[in-house]
Amino acid sequence: MDCFLLTLLFIVLQTLVSVGYGSSHINACRSFCGNLTIDYPFTLQIGCGHPGFRELLFCINDVLMFHISSGSYRVLDIDYTYQFLVLDDPHMSTCDAMVLQGRGNGFVVEEWRAPYLNPTPENMFMLLKCSPESPLFQGFPGKHLPCQNVSGMSCQEYFGCPAWGMFGPKHVGLRPRLGPLECCALPFEAIKAVNLSKLDCQGYSSAYSLAPLRVAGPGEWSYGIQVKYSVQGKETFCQTCGATGGSCGYDIEQNSDLCMCGSWNSTSNCDTVHSASGRRKWSLMVAIAGFMICKAISRYPTKN
């Protein structure tokens, strides 16, 4: 075979392999757990996603779990358009069941994650059977926190739930003289952490508003913890990376952004000059290798 044709064949084969290999790695970080899609900024893989969300999600038997310092929660939904998650705590009280003795997780996020994760303003926490000595009524911090109506939901309505049938008199919004306060509703912003032990409360419930939808009563509230997430100004980098066929991730050692482009990584996007130059050098090396192999073979005469 003519050396020119053999060299050309090497280049074509190398190009086809490179394209095929690169395309197979598009969105390499995206994955699934049950019926939920795991995409940026979340991840189940080291080096993918946003560093503020590392070691946060775990897929166990097709059930997606969310883990922070206060405990583990089942993820019911991830909305990538409006950037929030919906979490379920199995030991959280609802309209049908009351869980006390401090068994609920509450919600306490690590300080370094606080810029990225917080319950939404539409989320109401109802603290149940809190001691009169609770910081809620002793000044927290440095001021009295009144129990209040949050996003159109209140303890007064919650008392109409079947779960309250076994309890006696109900104290709402005032520090009780005798016994615990049955229910105190507060937004997360008021206390920054729902720690049942520190707040000296026996249980809690959480519900969130789906405005502008107004439901008839607490039996139809959306129970769970709606958590807003933020990627702190990295949207542009990841949008550019994704638009060029890459997956947004980070360098574990340097703690810096990476655009993962299949067989190589970029600090900007998959169409950078550096990457194109690298591919041209690789093609030239293949061409030279093919030509040298051809010349070596041509030294030996063929037998008739």
C-alpha positions as CSV (number, residue, x, y, z in Angstrom):
1,M,0.0,0.0,0.0
2,D,1.2,3.5,-0.8
3,C,2.7,5.2,2.3
4,F,0.6,8.4,1.7
5,L,-2.6,6.3,1.7
6,L,-1.6,4.3,4.8
7,T,-0.7,7.5,6.7
8,L,-4.1,9.0,5.7
9,L,-5.8,5.9,7.0
10,F,-4.1,6.3,10.4
11,I,-5.3,9.9,10.7
12,V,-8.9,9.0,9.8
13,L,-9.0,6.1,12.3
14,Q,-7.6,8.3,15.0
15,T,-10.1,11.0,14.3
16,L,-13.0,8.5,14.5
17,V,-11.8,7.1,17.8
18,S,-11.3,10.5,19.3
19,V,-14.8,11.7,18.3
20,G,-16.4,8.5,19.5
21,Y,-14.5,8.6,22.8
22,G,-15.2,12.2,23.4
23,S,-18.9,12.0,22.7
24,S,-19.3,9.1,25.0
25,H,-18.2,11.3,27.9
26,I,-20.6,14.1,27.3
27,N,-22.4,14.8,30.6
28,A,-20.2,12.1,32.2
29,C,-21.1,13.4,35.7
30,R,-24.9,13.1,35.3
31,S,-26.4,10.1,36.9
32,F,-29.6,8.8,38.3
33,C,-31.0,7.4,41.6
34,G,-34.4,5.8,41.3
35,N,-36.5,8.2,39.3
36,L,-34.4,11.3,40.3
37,T,-31.8,12.9,38.0
38,I,-28.5,13.9,39.7
39,D,-27.0,16.8,37.8
40,Y,-24.9,19.9,38.6
41,P,-24.4,21.2,41.3
42,F,-25.1,17.8,42.9
43,T,-23.2,14.6,42.3
44,L,-22.7,11.1,43.4
45,Q,-19.1,11.0,42.1
46,I,-15.8,12.5,43.4
47,G,-14.6,15.4,41.3
48,C,-18.0,16.1,39.7
49,G,-20.5,18.8,40.7
50,H,-19.9,21.8,43.0
51,P,-17.4,21.4,45.9
52,G,-20.0,22.9,48.3
53,F,-22.2,19.9,47.6
54,R,-19.6,17.1,47.9
55,E,-20.5,14.1,50.1
56,L,-24.0,15.4,50.4
57,L,-26.1,12.9,48.4
58,F,-26.0,9.1,48.6
59,C,-27.9,6.5,46.5
60,I,-29.0,3.5,48.6
61,N,-31.0,0.8,47.0
62,D,-32.4,3.4,44.4
63,V,-33.3,5.8,47.3
64,L,-31.6,9.2,47.2
65,M,-30.5,10.3,50.7
66,F,-29.4,13.8,51.8
67,H,-26.9,13.9,54.7
68,I,-25.9,16.9,56.8
69,S,-24.8,17.2,60.4
70,S,-28.3,17.0,61.9
71,G,-29.0,13.6,60.2
72,S,-30.2,11.9,57.0
73,Y,-33.2,12.8,54.9
74,R,-34.9,11.2,51.9
75,V,-34.9,13.4,48.8
76,L,-38.4,13.6,47.4
77,D,-37.6,16.0,44.6
78,I,-34.9,18.2,43.0
79,D,-36.1,21.2,41.0
80,Y,-33.2,22.4,38.9
81,T,-35.2,25.3,37.4
82,Y,-36.1,27.0,40.7
83,Q,-33.1,25.5,42.5
84,F,-34.6,23.7,45.5
85,L,-34.9,20.3,47.0
86,V,-37.7,18.7,49.0
87,L,-36.6,16.5,51.9
88,D,-38.4,14.1,54.2
89,D,-37.5,13.3,57.8
90,P,-39.2,10.0,58.8
91,H,-39.3,11.3,62.4
92,M,-41.0,14.6,61.6
93,S,-44.6,15.1,62.8
94,T,-47.4,15.5,60.2
95,C,-51.1,16.1,60.4
96,D,-51.7,12.3,60.9
97,A,-48.9,11.4,63.2
98,M,-47.1,13.0,66.1
99,V,-43.5,12.1,66.8
100,L,-42.0,13.3,70.1
101,Q,-39.2,12.5,72.6
102,G,-36.8,14.5,70.4
103,R,-36.4,11.8,67.7
104,G,-36.7,14.1,64.7
105,N,-33.6,15.4,62.9
106,G,-34.6,19.0,62.8
107,F,-32.4,20.9,60.4
108,V,-28.8,22.0,61.1
109,V,-26.4,22.5,58.2
110,E,-22.6,22.7,58.5
111,E,-21.3,26.3,58.7
112,W,-19.3,25.9,55.6
113,R,-22.3,24.8,53.6
114,A,-24.6,27.6,54.9
115,P,-23.9,29.9,51.9
116,Y,-25.2,27.1,49.6
117,L,-28.1,25.5,51.5
118,N,-31.0,27.0,53.5
119,P,-34.7,26.3,53.9
120,T,-36.8,28.6,51.7
121,P,-38.7,31.5,53.1
122,E,-41.9,29.6,52.3
123,N,-40.9,26.9,54.7
124,M,-42.5,26.9,58.2
125,F,-41.0,25.0,61.2
126,M,-43.4,24.2,64.0
127,L,-41.6,23.4,67.2
128,L,-43.7,21.1,69.4
129,K,-43.9,20.9,73.2
130,C,-41.0,23.2,74.0
131,S,-39.9,23.7,77.6
132,P,-40.6,27.1,79.3
133,E,-36.8,27.3,79.7
134,S,-36.3,26.9,75.9
135,P,-34.0,29.6,74.3
136,L,-37.1,30.5,72.2
137,F,-38.6,32.2,75.3
138,Q,-35.5,33.3,77.0
139,G,-34.1,35.5,74.2
140,F,-32.7,33.9,71.0
141,P,-30.3,35.6,70.5
142,G,-30.9,38.6,72.7
143,K,-34.5,39.0,71.9
144,H,-37.9,37.3,72.3
145,L,-39.1,35.4,69.3
146,P,-42.8,35.5,68.9
147,C,-44.5,32.4,67.4
148,Q,-46.1,33.5,64.2
149,N,-48.0,32.8,61.0
150,V,-45.6,31.8,58.3
151,S,-46.6,31.8,54.6
152,G,-50.3,31.6,55.5
153,M,-49.8,28.6,57.9
154,S,-50.0,28.6,61.7
155,C,-50.1,26.4,64.8
156,Q,-53.7,27.3,65.4
157,E,-54.6,25.6,62.1
158,Y,-52.3,22.7,62.9
159,F,-54.2,22.0,66.1
160,G,-57.1,20.9,63.9
161,C,-55.1,17.8,62.7
162,P,-56.0,14.3,63.9
163,A,-52.6,13.9,65.4
164,W,-53.5,16.4,68.2
165,G,-56.6,14.4,69.3
166,M,-54.8,12.8,72.3
167,F,-53.5,16.1,73.7
168,G,-55.2,18.5,76.1
169,P,-55.2,22.3,76.3
170,K,-53.1,24.0,73.7
171,H,-51.0,27.1,74.3
172,V,-50.2,29.1,71.2
173,G,-47.7,32.0,70.8
174,L,-47.3,32.7,74.6
175,R,-44.8,31.5,77.1
176,P,-46.8,29.1,79.2
177,R,-46.8,29.3,83.0
178,L,-47.3,25.6,83.4
179,G,-46.1,22.9,81.2
180,P,-44.5,23.1,77.7
181,L,-45.7,25.2,74.8
182,E,-47.5,22.8,72.5
183,C,-46.5,24.6,69.2
184,C,-44.5,27.5,68.1
185,A,-44.3,28.3,64.3
186,L,-41.2,30.1,63.0
187,P,-39.3,30.7,59.8
188,F,-35.9,29.2,59.6
189,E,-34.3,32.6,59.2
190,A,-35.4,33.5,62.7
191,I,-33.3,30.8,64.4
192,K,-30.8,29.6,61.7
193,A,-30.9,26.0,63.0
194,V,-33.6,23.6,64.2
195,N,-31.8,21.6,66.9
196,L,-34.4,20.0,69.1
197,S,-31.9,19.3,72.0
198,K,-30.6,22.9,72.1
199,L,-34.1,24.4,71.8
200,D,-35.4,21.9,74.4
201,C,-38.3,20.8,72.3
202,Q,-39.8,17.3,72.0
203,G,-40.6,17.3,68.3
204,Y,-41.2,19.4,65.2
205,S,-43.1,19.5,62.0
206,S,-42.3,21.3,58.7
207,A,-44.5,22.4,55.9
208,Y,-44.0,24.7,52.9
209,S,-46.2,26.9,50.8
210,L,-46.8,26.3,47.1
211,A,-47.9,29.8,46.3
212,P,-50.1,31.0,44.8
213,L,-51.9,27.7,45.6
214,R,-54.0,27.9,48.8
215,V,-55.1,24.6,50.3
216,A,-58.1,24.1,52.5
217,G,-56.3,23.2,55.7
218,P,-53.4,21.5,57.4
219,G,-54.5,18.1,56.1
220,E,-53.5,19.3,52.6
221,W,-50.3,21.1,53.5
222,S,-47.1,20.0,51.8
223,Y,-45.1,18.4,54.7
224,G,-41.3,18.2,54.3
225,I,-38.4,20.6,54.2
226,Q,-38.0,22.7,51.1
227,V,-34.4,23.7,50.8
228,K,-33.1,26.4,48.5
229,Y,-29.6,25.8,47.0
230,S,-27.2,28.3,45.4
231,V,-23.9,27.8,43.5
232,Q,-22.5,31.2,44.4
233,G,-21.7,32.8,41.0
234,K,-20.5,29.7,39.1
235,E,-23.4,29.6,36.8
236,T,-21.6,31.2,33.9
237,F,-18.6,28.8,34.0
238,C,-20.9,25.7,34.1
239,Q,-23.2,27.0,31.4
240,T,-20.3,27.6,29.1
241,C,-18.8,24.2,29.9
242,G,-22.1,22.4,29.3
243,A,-22.7,24.3,26.0
244,T,-19.4,22.9,24.6
245,G,-20.3,19.3,25.6
246,G,-18.5,19.2,28.9
247,S,-19.5,18.3,32.5
248,C,-19.0,20.8,35.3
249,G,-16.7,19.6,38.1
250,Y,-13.8,20.6,40.3
251,D,-10.2,19.8,40.9
252,I,-10.0,18.0,44.3
253,E,-6.4,19.0,45.0
254,Q,-6.5,22.6,43.7
255,N,-10.2,23.1,44.7
256,S,-10.8,24.9,41.5
257,D,-13.3,24.7,38.6
258,L,-12.9,22.1,35.9
259,C,-14.7,21.5,32.7
260,M,-14.6,17.7,32.1
261,C,-14.3,17.1,28.4
262,G,-14.1,13.3,28.1
263,S,-10.5,12.2,27.8
264,W,-9.2,15.5,29.1
265,N,-10.1,18.4,31.4
266,S,-10.1,22.2,30.9
267,T,-10.1,25.2,33.2
268,S,-12.5,27.0,30.9
269,N,-14.5,25.0,28.4
270,C,-14.2,22.2,25.8
271,D,-13.5,24.5,22.9
272,T,-10.4,26.2,24.3
273,V,-7.4,26.9,22.1
274,H,-5.3,24.7,24.4
275,S,-7.5,21.7,23.7
276,A,-7.6,22.2,20.0
277,S,-3.8,22.6,19.9
278,G,-3.4,19.3,21.9
279,R,-5.6,17.5,19.4
280,R,-3.6,18.9,16.4
281,K,-0.4,17.7,18.0
282,W,-1.8,14.3,18.7
283,S,-2.9,14.0,15.0
284,L,0.5,15.0,13.8
285,M,2.2,12.4,16.0
286,V,-0.1,9.7,14.6
287,A,0.6,10.8,11.1
288,I,4.4,10.7,11.7
289,A,4.1,7.3,13.3
290,G,2.1,6.0,10.4
291,F,4.6,7.2,7.9
292,M,7.5,5.7,9.8
293,I,5.7,2.3,10.0
294,C,5.0,2.5,6.3
295,K,8.7,3.2,5.5
296,A,9.9,0.4,7.7
297,I,7.6,-2.1,6.0
298,S,8.6,-1.0,2.5
299,R,12.2,-2.0,3.2
300,Y,11.3,-5.6,3.1
301,P,10.6,-7.0,-0.4
302,T,7.4,-8.9,-0.8
303,K,7.5,-12.6,-1.9
304,N,5.8,-13.7,-5.0
